[in-house]
Every structure is written in structure tokens, then in C-alpha cells.
Amino acid sequence: MSAPDGLSRADRVRPWAALLLPPVAWYVFELGLGSVLKVDCAPVGTWLGLTWGAASLAICGLAMALAWPCARPADDQTPPRAWLSRVALILAGIFALAIAFQTLAVLIVPPCVG
């Protein structure tokens, strides 16, 4: 069964996935590193913080890659879908910036202070 607008289910889900991935990546980055810091602070400053930050940035990049093809209205999509994709692109950029600054802070500030 096909959708009324001719789009597959995957094409309709792409903007929503792109919208939800960056905040989830940032939240898992924050919660995950905080949980590790409570157990053992040493690995966060050496390798785990940088690796987790890079993975979170990659997820934001994936969200941008999902939203980019849908950001321009075409004949086969509705204007709200293009608008949602543009919002997802902006949101991915904002969360990528937050993750980048927090990863930089993990590298600058010693994790076992205090």
C-alpha cells in the first residue's frame, strides 16, 4: 500500500529521525559521561570523552545527511516536510556545536578535579 503523497514510509520518517537524533545524541553524551565520572573519572579525560564526543558528532552528521535531501521542496513532497527538514538541519548544527564545546571542555578540564 502506498502513501497518498507517493512517498514510502522511510521517506516520511527521515525528517523526524533527523529531528530526534541530535538531542538524543547530546543527552546520551551528557548522561553517559556523567555516569562514568561517578564510577571512575580517569578514563573520561583520556580517551573516552574524546571518543564519545566524536561518536555524538557523527550522529549529528548522520542527522544532517538524513535531512539534507528533504530540505528543498520537490514535486513529490509537501512543504511541511521540507520545513521540518530545515528545522532538523538547524537543530543538528546547534547540538553539534554544543557537543563540540563539551568535548573540548572534557579535553581541557581535568576530570578528577574536586
C-alpha positions, 0 to 999 in steps of 0.5 A: 500500500502506498502513501497518498503523497507517493512517498514510502514510509522511510521517506516520511520518517527521515525528517523526524529521525533527523529531528530526534537524533541530535538531542538524543545524541547530546543527552546520551553524551551528557548522561553517559559521561556523567555516569562514568565520572561517578564510577571512575573519572580517569578514563573520561579525560583520556580517551573516552570523552574524546571518543564519545564526543566524536561518536555524538558528532557523527550522529549529528552528521548522520542527522544532517545527511538524513535531512539534507535531501528533504530540505528543498521542496520537490514535486513529490513532497509537501512543504511541511516536510521540507520545513521540518527538514530545515528545522532538523538541519538547524537543530543538528548544527546547534547540538553539534556545536554544543557537543563540540564545546563539551568535548573540548571542555572534557579535553581541557578540564581535568576530570578528577578535579574536586 
